[in-house]
Amino acid sequence: MTPPASGPDHDRMRFLLSRTDALGDLVVSLTVMARILERDPDAEIHWLVTPTTAPVLEQVPGIAGIHLRAPGQDLVALMQNFKPDAVLNLGHRDREVLPA
């Protein structure tokens, strides 16, 4: 399967993976990132996580950006500024967190 063409502002597919719950759930979700990079080694992977879990991701190679989920954060602005090609909500609470 060929990945969709990326937008005019960037050359590679941009993914935003969201996991804003427990640390163990975040660690398990790293397999999703690994699978994306297996299929598309040039993919740009960003994570939306809590300040508590962010230090774990700082130790993981291949992550282009870590965005912190803070109470009252304007996630619409994040999405408009970052412009991901795909957003993957990996947690059961994430539908409450990300704008539609």
NUKE-125259 format. One record per residue (C-alpha): residue in one letter; x negated, y negated, z negated. Coordinates in steps of 0.001 Angstrom, whole numbers, padded with zeros to 6 digits, always signed. Layout:
N
AXYZ;...
! end
This chain:
100
M+000000+000000+000000;T-001409-003381+000969;P-001135-006111-001674;P+000891-009155-000635;A-001018-012115+000722;S-002035-014593-001912;G-000884-018187-001876;P-002682-021144-000306;D-004301-022215-003586;H-006315-019051-004154;D-007945-016158-002327;R-007067-013209-004534;M-003983-011866-006260;R-003377-013482-009638;F-001705-011459-012366;L-000429-012685-015710;L-000050-009805-018158;S+001985-010707-021218;R+001705-008837-024511;T+002696-010977-027461;D+003328-008362-030122;A+001063-006010-032096;L-002656-005433-031629;G-002296-001695-030985;D+000288-002363-028288;L-002124-004774-026622;V-004916-002189-026666;V-002636+000421-025083;S-001623-002142-022434;L-005222-002513-021280;T-004602+000585-019161;V-002276-001513-016991;M-005104-003935-016281;A-007440-001046-015473;R-004922+000382-013010;I-004477-002992-011268;L-008249-003361-010917;E-008549+000189-009551;R-006145-000709-006766;D-007402-004263-006252;P-010924-004859-007639;D-010728-008524-006609;A-007549-009201-008598;E-007643-012113-011014;I-006268-010925-014362;H-005004-013336-017010;W-003366-012429-020312;L-000746-014214-022405;V-001262-013117-026021;T-001062-014389-029585;P-003989-016078-031323;T-004245-013006-033572;T-004881-010568-030719;A-006919-012806-028397;P-010328-011909-029938;V-009900-008318-028747;L-009550-009462-025135;E-012655-011629-025412;Q-014630-008368-025574;V-013049-006874-022433;P-014821-007418-019088;G-012819-008340-016019;I-010455-010851-017624;A-010312-014199-015837;G-008318-016032-018503;I-006682-015718-021896;H-003643-017892-022588;L-002407-018175-026155;R+001262-017925-027018;A+001993-020469-029703;P+005375-021447-031147;G+006862-024287-029154;Q+004447-023821-026260;D+005693-025011-022887;L+005452-021769-020921;V+007098-023315-017878;A+004125-025691-017616;L+001722-022748-017951;M+003434-020953-015082;Q+003454-024079-012905;N-000215-024858-013557;F-001499-021298-013274;K+000845-020082-010496;P+000434-016310-010830;D+001439-014068-007948;A+002879-011542-010404;V+003889-011612-014057;L+004051-008325-015940;N+005935-008408-019237;L+004439-005489-021124;G+006163-005949-024474;H+009751-005489-025508;R+009872-009035-026896;D+008354-010710-023851;R+011672-011396-022170;E+012235-013866-025006;V+008839-015427-024402;L+008515-016011-020670;P+010715-018332-018635;A+012910-016690-016034;
! end
